[in-house]
Amino acid sequence: MNTLSSKETSLLKDLKGQEQLCIDKYTKYSTEAKSTVLSQLFSSMAKTEENHLKTINEMMSGNVPVMPQTLENSNNQNTSAFSYTSEEDKKHDAFLCTDMLATEKHASALYDVSVFEFVSPENRRTLNHIQAEEQQHGEQLYKYMNNNNMYN
């Protein structure tokens, strides 16, 4: 059982809110995306965010989840170019991607602060692992945007 300081508990509450926001946005955007490729990417990312939320909830209850030593390879996610039928659809999806990229940057920054604020090395490793997955999401979004000429 891991006892958390009030600061650590407060940080976990912030991370929990951020993870729920990511889940909600990815789930909503997966249904709104014009591209089937992007819809699938958003759905996959929502599942990862659900795992993050589960991990944060475990930490809040005093458990230290065991994280894998390495990250899953995100390069197998399809970020290929999509043939948009209209410029309006492409702009719509570019907006969704831009919003999620900003959301991922914010989530990563919250994890960065938290990694430095936690006392337990196990908790820091867990938070660092999640942060690396958030950064992978940012990379996947960038690749999709770049492959579809959406990133300036």
Secondary structure, DSSP 8 states (H G I E B T S, - for coil): -----HHHHHHHHHHHHHHHHHHHHHHHHHHH-S-HHHHHHHHHHHHHHHHHHHHHHHHHTT------SS---GGGS-------S-HHHHHHHHHHHHHHHHHHHHHHHHHHHHHHH-S-HHHHHHHHHHHHHHHHHHHHHHHHHHHTT---
